[in-house]
Amino acid sequence: MVAFITLTALSLATSVYGHGYLVVPESRTGLGHEANLDSYTECTILEPVSAWPDLTTASVGRSGPCGYNARGKSPVATYAPGDIVNVQWCVDANGDHGGMFSYRICQDQTIVDKFLDASYLPTHEEKQAAEVCFQAGTLDCTDVSGQDCGAGDQTNCKGVDNVALNSCYTSIAGGYTVPKKIKIPDYSSEHTLLSLRWNSFQTGQVYLTCSNIAISGSSPGNGTSNSTTGA
C-alpha cells in the first residue's frame, strides 16, 4: 500500500488516551494555547473514525484539517524549496497509541487561502478538499537521505530522542517530543500550511494540526536548511 511507504511508522503503545500536536514549527493549536484561547492543544481530533489500517478512509470533521482559521494569522517559519528542516510533534505521556504519522503541504493555493482568512469559516466540502490536497502533498520520509523511516523497537513514541517528560506541553500528563526531518517541496508560497496527520493504531482517532509557513527563495543546493522563524 502506497500510504505505508509515504508515512512514517510508529511502534505500538499501551496507554488509554491519544493526544498529540505539531510543535516545530509552532502550530496553530500551540499559538492558541499561548494566547489563552485553547485549553487542550493536543486535542484537535477526528473521532470515532476508521484510522487503521486504511489511513485515508476517514473524512474530516468540524475542525477540518487545520483547526480554527483564527489561530495563527502569519507564517511562523520561512523555508526555501529543497530545504531539509527539523520538525517535531508532541505526544502526551498518557496518550501514545502508536500508528503512523505524516507531514503534508497542499500545493493548491486557492484551497489553502480559504484556511488563511481568520474571518472565514470553510464549508465541510472545502475542508475535505483541503484534506485531499494535503494527502496528495505528503512529504515522503525517505526524501531525507539516511533518515530512519521504519517502525522502531520501542513500545511507544515517547523517548525516541531521549528527552525528559515535559519536553513539550500537553494539558493531560506532560509531553515528549517526536522529531523528524522533512524535505520542503519545489514550491513557493508567501503563506501556506504545513500539516501533521497522526493515525492512531490502538484507537479510532486521527489527529490533524497545521503550522503557518512560507516557502520562498532558492534551493540551498547542499541539503541543508536556510530557514528563518518568527512569531
C-alpha positions in Angstrom: 0.0 0.0 0.0 1.4 3.4 -1.0 0.3 5.1 2.2 2.5 2.8 4.2 5.5 3.8 2.2 5.0 7.5 2.4 4.1 7.7 6.1 6.5 7.3 9.0 5.8 4.2 11.1 5.5 4.3 14.8 5.8 1.4 17.2 2.9 0.2 19.3 1.8 1.6 22.7 -0.3 0.6 25.6 -1.9 3.7 27.0 -5.6 4.8 27.1 -6.0 8.3 25.5 -4.1 9.6 22.5 -3.1 13.2 22.3 -0.6 14.9 20.1 0.1 18.1 18.1 2.7 19.8 16.0 5.2 22.0 17.9 8.1 22.7 15.5 7.3 24.8 13.6 4.8 26.1 16.1 1.3 25.0 15.2 -2.0 27.0 15.3 -3.1 25.0 18.3 0.1 25.8 20.1 -0.4 29.5 19.4 -3.9 29.2 20.7 -2.7 27.9 24.0 -0.1 30.6 24.4 -2.8 33.2 23.8 -5.0 31.5 26.4 -7.6 30.8 23.7 -7.4 27.0 23.8 -7.1 24.7 26.8 -6.3 21.4 25.1 -3.6 22.0 22.4 -3.3 18.2 21.8 -7.0 17.6 21.2 -7.6 18.7 17.6 -9.1 15.3 16.9 -11.2 13.3 14.5 -13.1 10.5 16.3 -14.5 7.9 16.3 -13.3 7.0 12.8 -11.6 4.2 11.0 -7.9 5.2 11.5 -6.2 1.8 10.8 -5.1 0.0 8.6 -6.6 2.2 5.8 -5.0 5.5 6.7 -7.1 7.7 4.4 -10.7 6.4 4.8 -11.8 8.9 7.4 -13.2 12.2 6.2 -12.5 15.4 8.0 -14.8 16.7 10.9 -15.9 20.1 12.1 -12.4 21.3 12.9 -11.2 20.4 9.4 -7.5 19.6 8.6 -6.1 22.6 10.5 -8.4 23.7 13.3 -9.7 27.3 13.6 -8.6 29.8 11.0 -8.3 32.5 13.7 -5.3 30.6 15.3 -2.2 31.8 13.6 -2.5 34.6 11.1 1.0 34.8 9.7 3.9 32.5 8.9 5.9 31.3 11.9 8.8 30.0 9.7 10.1 30.6 6.2 11.8 27.8 4.2 13.3 27.5 0.8 12.4 24.9 -1.8 14.6 21.8 -1.2 15.4 22.7 2.4 15.9 19.8 4.8 14.3 21.0 8.1 13.8 19.7 11.6 10.2 19.2 12.7 8.7 17.9 15.9 5.4 16.9 17.3 4.4 16.4 20.9 2.8 13.2 22.2 1.1 13.1 25.7 2.7 10.8 28.2 -0.7 9.2 28.8 -1.7 9.1 25.2 0.7 7.2 23.0 -1.2 4.7 20.7 1.4 4.1 18.1 0.3 4.1 14.5 1.6 6.3 11.7 2.2 10.0 11.1 2.9 12.1 8.1 3.8 15.7 7.2 2.0 17.3 4.2 1.9 20.5 2.2 -1.0 21.3 -0.1 0.2 23.0 -3.3 -3.1 24.4 -4.4 -3.0 28.0 -3.1 -6.7 28.6 -3.9 -7.7 25.8 -1.5 -5.1 26.9 1.1 -6.3 30.6 1.0 -9.7 29.5 2.4 -7.8 28.5 5.6 -5.8 31.7 6.0 -8.7 34.1 6.4 -9.4 34.5 10.1 -12.9 35.8 9.4 -13.9 32.9 7.1 -15.5 29.6 8.1 -14.7 27.0 5.4 -17.5 24.6 4.4 -17.3 20.9 5.0 -16.7 20.4 1.3 -13.8 22.9 1.4 -12.3 21.2 4.5 -12.5 17.8 2.8 -10.9 19.2 -0.4 -8.1 20.6 1.7 -7.5 17.2 3.3 -7.4 15.5 -0.1 -4.9 18.1 -1.2 -2.8 17.6 1.9 -2.8 13.8 1.2 -1.6 14.4 -2.3 1.2 16.6 -0.9 2.5 14.0 1.6 6.3 14.6 2.2 7.9 11.2 1.9 10.1 10.3 4.9 12.7 8.7 2.5 13.2 12.0 0.7 15.7 12.8 3.6 18.8 10.7 2.9 19.7 8.4 5.8 16.6 9.0 7.8 15.1 6.1 9.7 11.6 5.6 8.3 10.6 2.3 9.7 8.9 1.2 12.9 11.1 1.4 16.0 11.7 -1.2 18.7 10.3 1.0 21.5 6.9 0.2 22.9 5.9 3.8 22.3 6.9 7.1 20.7 8.0 8.9 23.8 11.7 8.9 24.4 12.7 8.5 20.8 15.0 11.5 21.2 15.8 10.7 24.9 14.2 13.8 26.2 12.6 14.1 29.6 8.9 14.3 30.4 7.5 17.8 29.8 9.9 18.5 27.0 6.8 19.8 25.3 3.4 21.0 26.8 0.3 18.9 27.0 -2.6 19.5 29.3 -3.1 15.9 30.4 0.1 14.3 31.7 3.0 16.2 30.1 4.6 15.5 26.7 7.5 14.1 24.9 8.8 15.4 21.5 8.9 13.2 18.5 11.5 14.6 16.0 11.9 14.0 12.3 13.2 15.8 9.2 11.3 16.7 6.1 12.3 18.0 2.7 10.5 21.1 1.5 9.0 20.6 -2.0 9.9 22.6 -5.1 7.1 25.0 -4.5 6.8 28.7 -3.5 4.1 30.4 -1.4 4.2 33.6 0.7 1.8 31.9 3.1 0.8 28.3 3.2 0.3 25.4 5.7 2.4 22.5 6.9 0.1 19.7 8.1 0.7 16.9 10.6 -1.6 13.9 10.5 -1.3 11.1 13.1 -3.4 8.0 12.6 -3.7 6.1 15.9 -3.2 2.3 15.8 -5.0 1.4 19.1 -7.9 3.8 18.9 -10.3 5.2 16.2 -8.6 8.6 16.3 -6.9 10.8 13.8 -5.0 14.0 14.9 -4.7 16.9 12.5 -2.8 20.1 13.1 -1.2 22.8 11.0 1.5 25.4 11.1 1.5 28.6 9.1 4.7 28.8 7.0 6.2 30.5 3.9 8.3 28.9 1.2 10.4 31.3 -0.8 13.9 31.8 -2.2 16.1 29.3 -4.0 17.1 25.8 -3.0 20.3 25.7 -0.8 21.7 23.1 -3.1 23.6 21.4 -0.3 20.8 19.6 1.5 20.8 21.9 4.5 18.3 24.3 5.8 18.3 28.1 5.4 15.0 28.6 7.2 14.0 31.5 9.3 11.5 31.7 12.1 9.3 34.4 13.5 6.2 34.9 15.6 
